[in-house]
Amino acid sequence: MHILVLGAGVVGVTTAWFLRQQGYDVTVVDRQNNAGTETSFANGGQISVSHAEPWANPSTPLKVLKWLARPDAPLLFRPRMDPAQWRWGIAFLRECTSARAARNMREIVHLGIYSRECLQALRKDTGIEYDHLEKGILHLYTDPREFESALEPARIMRDLGCDRQVIDADRAVELEPALSPVRHRIAGATFTAEDESGDARRFTQALALKARKAGVEFLYGTEILGFENTRDRVLGVNVIREGRHQTLRADSYVLSLGSFSAILARKLGLSLNIYPAKGYSITVPVKNEDAAFNVSLIDDEYKLVFSRLGDRIRVAGTAELSGYGRELNLTRCRSIVRRTAELMPEAGHWEQAEFWAGLRPATPSNVPYIGKSHFGNLYLNTGHGTLGWTHSCGSAAALADIVAGRKPDVDFAFTGL
């Protein structure tokens, strides 16, 4: 069977890899000239099962209202004359109940644990390198109220199998000595020893090369326009390749186009509630090895994640719901630099920060679409939001099982099952 995977980000490439490992002929299509050059390009770099509390939870609506007037707010909703944005926003508010937040956290944790195991097995099998570290993730809190509000989600995650331990400031500094200058400001922390970090772009591009050697075909520089289809089957994908209109045909198709999945799905009459959450990151060279962290960090108050990628520091976060534009908001970029330099002034050359923004494909629940669509030969693997890197390998392995007619080895609410 020949399968066409639409999208060469970390989710699309891992999907192609796992499908090929099961013996399928696979072609990957992407408009860019290489893999991992959009949302996977400069993300936060964390394999973070412990970062599983959905954005939609009971405390969020009031916070969003308070943040409306702040251009540097961690979560910023910029209202537009866009029905898709308002549909997403209304659905998001519905997900903010305690019961729905707990249900969604369960889905996110189960998929995260499974995905981390799949990544570790893939790394062992392939020897792939991507500046990865296996030193855990430390959530730190400088606001006592934020720390108190984190205790119940951490308990739920432990009950679900994610060992997110609550620790004090002294233990946090013991785990990461780079935090010692701000020891007096740390109200508390949590630590998940099994979590990891690594460069998603390096991983994606390295895996794409291995996939190509294994027989996967990559059609880069190919713009996807739409579909040929009947009521219940996809017959082909219309593209522009090398300046010419073409139709690419396969037996089955996988939609993994991140935020653009929703736009393309509408051409088939499919309604995917995915909206782009523009996230920002900075990448800086390490300045002082002794002052730079090695344990990955999450600053929950400011919604920032910190990863050490070799001789570079990556800090990413915030979410801006303002459409599909990728232009930089320098106020938000500078706020990341300011907060990071405040916590670790000697760690990096902050004045040399490289800014980046990418569109993360967010669902209102933070739970992605993985599985079958109502078209008999179209599968979904999209809508992973901020956790595409964390969930990529598990999502791909599970989808490959679904295509093969097998039940995936993870308890998750797959579409169409």
N, C-alpha and C positions, 0 to 999 in steps of 0.2 A: 504494500500500500504506500502511495506517495502522499505526504502531508506537507502542506504549505503553512509555515509559521509566519505570521505578520508581526514584525517587530524584532529588532536586534538589540534591545536593552538586556539587562541582566535576567529578566523573566523570560524573554523570548529565546535567548541563547541557551539558558539552562533547559528550557522546554525542548529545544532542538536536540540537545545533548542526550537527555533521558529518552526521548523518542528513538533516536538513532541507536542507543544502547539496547533497545528492545527490537531492533532489526528493521525499522521503518526507513524508507527513503524520505529524506527531509530536505526541504528548501526553505531558507529564511529570506524574507524580503524586508528591506528597510530603505528609507529615503536618504539616509546619511551614507557617508563613504567608509564607515567603519562601525564596529559594534560598540555599544556602551557610550555613545557620544551625546545623549540627551539627558534624561533624568538620572541615569547611572553615572554620569560623567564626574561629578564632584559632590556626591552625597555625604552623609555623616559618617559612613564607614563602619557602622556597628552591626554586628549580628546580635540583636538585642531582644531576646525572649522576654526579658524583664520590663521592656518598654511597651507593655501590653494594655495599659489602661486606655480605653478609647477616648478620643477627644470629646465625644458625646457622653457626658456624665452629668449627674445632678448639679454639680458646682459650675458647669461651663456657661450656661446662659447669662448669669449675672456677671461673670468675668468678661464675657464678650461685650456686654453693654458698657461696662466700665472702660473697655479698651477701644471703643469706637472712635474716641477723640485722640488716641495715641498713635502716631504714625509708626512707632517702633514696637507696637503691641505684639506679644507672642502669637496671638491669633487675631487676624484683622479681616473683618468682613467689609468689603467695599461694595455697596449695593449698585447693581447695574440693571439696565432694561434688558434682562436676559432671563427668559422663562426657565432655562435649565438651572441657573443659579438659585432662583427662588424655590424651585421644586426641590433642589438639593437642601437648601436651608430649612425648609419646612420639615422635610424628612429627618434632618439632623436634630431638630428640636424634639421630634417624636422619640428619638433614640436616647434622650437625656434622662430617662427614668432609671431608677436604681436597678430594676429588674432587667431592663434591656442592656444596660451597661455591663451587668454581671454576665449575662448571656454572651454578649459580644466579646468580653474579656476571655471567656472560656474558649471560644472559637480561636481567638488570636493566640492564646497560650498554647493550645494543642497543636496548631499548625506550626508555631515557632519552635517548639521542642523537636517536633518531627523534622522540620527543615534544617535545624542545626545539626541533627544527626546525619541527615543526607549530605550536607556540606562536608562534614568531617570524613564521611566515607568516600566522597568524591575526591577530596584532597589526598587521602591516603592512596587511592587507586591511581591518581594521575600525577601526583607530585607537583601540582600546580602551585605557583608562588604569587603572592599579591600583598606583601607587607602585612601579613596577618599576625595577630598576637592573641594568645590564649591566656589572658590575665584577668578576665572578668570585667564586669561593668559596675561602677560605683555611682549611685544616685546620691547627690548631695543637696542639702537644703540649708539656706541661710535665713529663711523665714520660719520661725517655730510653727506657725499655723499651716504652712505648706507641708512641713514634716508630719504634723499630726494628721493631716488629711491623706498622707501617703500610707499610713499604717494599715488601714483596712484593705486597700487594693493589694498591698504586699502580702497580707494574710491570705487573701483569696488566691493569689498566684501560687503561694506555697501549697495550698490545698489542691491546686490543679497540677502540681508537679514541677513548678518553676521555683527553685530554692532561692528566693529573694529574702535575704536575712536582714533584719533591722539591727543597726549598729550605732555606736556613739561616735562623737567627733574624734576621740583618741584612737579608736580602732580604724577610722577612716584615714587618719594621717599615717598610721602604722602601715596600712595597705598601700597608700600613695603618699610618700614623703613630700612630694612637690606641693601638697596642700598645707604643709606646716606653717607657712607665713599667714594663712587665713584660718588657722585652727580656731581662734577665738570667735570667728563669725559662723562656724558650722553648727547649726542647731541639731543636726542628726543626719543619718545617712542610711542607705540600704546597699547591700552588696550581693551580686549574683556571680559566683565564681565561674560558672560554666559558660557565661556569655563571652563573646569574642569581638574582634574588630579586624578590619582589613579594607583594602582599596577595591571598591566595587568595579571601577572601570578597568583596573589591571586584571582583575579576576575575569570579567566579561570578555575582554579582548583575548586573554590567554586561553580561555575555554573555547572561544570561537575558533581560534587556530587549531586547537586539538579536535574540535568537531569537524572542521574542514578536512583534516587529515583522516578522520574516521569516515568521511564520505558525505558530510552535509554540504550542500551547495548554498552559497550566500550570494544573493543578488542585491548588492549595495547600489546606491544612487538611483533607486527605483521608487517613484512616487505612486502611492496607492490612491486610486480615485473612487472606486466603488466595486460593485459586484454584478455578476450575472447570476440570477437565481430563479428557482421556481418557488412555489409556496412553502415547500418543506426541505429544499436542498439548495446548497450553493453550487453553481456550475463553473464559476471562474472568478478571478479577481482582475479588474481592469486597472492597468498601470500605465505610467509613462516611463519608459526605459530607453536610455540612449537617444532621447529626443523623439521616440516613436511610441504611439499608442499600441499596447499589446494586451492580450488576455492570458493570464497565467492559470493553468488548470491543474487540479490535483484531485485525489480521492476524498481527502478531508482537509480541513482548515482550522487553524488556531489563531484566535484574536488576542494579541499581546501588545497592543499599541499604547499602553499607558493612558494618559488623559485623552488621547485622540481616539481611543476605542469607542467612546460614547458617540462621537460624531459619525464614525464609520458605521457603527451598529444601527444608527437611525436610518441609514439608507436601506437596511434590510427590514425595517419596521421593528427592530429590537430596542427596548428601552432599558439602557444601563444607567443607573443613577451614579455616575462618576463625574466629578468636577475637579478642575485643576486647583491644587493648593500650592501656590508658588512658594518654594522654600529657598533660603539663601545659605551660602556657605562662604567661609574664608579658608584659604590655605596659606600657611606661612612657614618659612624655614625655622628650624630649631635654633635658638640663640644660645642657651645655656643648658647643657645636658643634665646637670644636677637639678635645675629648676623646672625642667620639662617633665610632664607626666608620662607614664607608661601604661597605667591602668586606664581604660576608657572611662569617661565621666559623663554623667547626665545632670544638667542643672535644670531641675523640673520647674523651678520658679520662673525662669526665663525661657524654658522650652528649648534648650541648647544641648547638643551632644558634642563631645570632644573625643577625637581619635588620634592616636599616634600612628603615622604612616611612615615608617623609616625615619628619615631626617626631616620630615614635614609634620606639621600639626594641622589637622582639619577640624574646624568648628562649624557646625551647621544647625539650622533650626528655623523657627518661626514659620508661620503659615499665613499666606495672604490670598484670600478668595476674591479675585478681581478679574477673572477671565483668563484668556490664553496668552496674554502678552508676557514676554520674558525679559522686558527691560529691567534694569537694576534700579532699585530704590536705595539711593546711597544712605539715606537716614537709617534704614534697616541694616544695611551692611555695617555702618559705623557703630551701631548699637551692639552688634556682635563683637566687634573689635574692642569696644569700650568695656563690656562685661568680662571678656576673656582676660584682657590686660589687668583688670581690677583684681581678678582672682589669682593670676599667675604672671605678674609683670615682667619677669626675667625669662620666661619660658621660650618666647618666640620673638622674631623680628616683626612686631606688629605693624610697623610702618611699611612693611613690604607685603602686606596682605593682598592676595589675589581674590577678587570677588567673583561670585558665580550665583546664578539663579536657575532653578529648574522647576518643572511642573510635575508635582506628585499627584498621581491619579487617586483621589480620595473618594471613598463612599461615605455616606452619612454615618454608617455603623463602624467604619474602619475594617470591616470584614470584606475580603476580596471576592470577586466572582471566579470560581474555579469549577469547571465541569462542562456539561453539555448545554447547548442552547436548544431551542425548539426546532432548529434546522438539524436534520439527521446527521449531517457531516460537518457541522461547525461547533468548535469547542471554544471555551472562554478561559483565559488565564490572565486576569487584568484587575485593576482597581485596588492595588496593594497599598496605596497611600505612602506613608513614611516608612513602611516596612517591606518594601520590595526586595531589598538586599537580604534582609532577615528571612523572608518567606520564599525566596526564589527557588532554592533547590527542592524544598518540600513540595511546593506548588507544582513544580515541573514533574517530580517523581510521581506525585498523585495523579496528575493529568495523564501521564503516560500509561498508568495503570487503567484509568477510566477508558482511554482510547482502546486499550487491549481487552476491555471487557472484564477487568478484574476490580475487586474492591480495594481501594487504597488502604494502606496500613496506618491510617490516622483517623481519629474521630473528629469529623469536620462536616459542616453543612454545605456540601457540594451542590452546585446548581444541577437541576435535571435528574437528581437521584432520589 
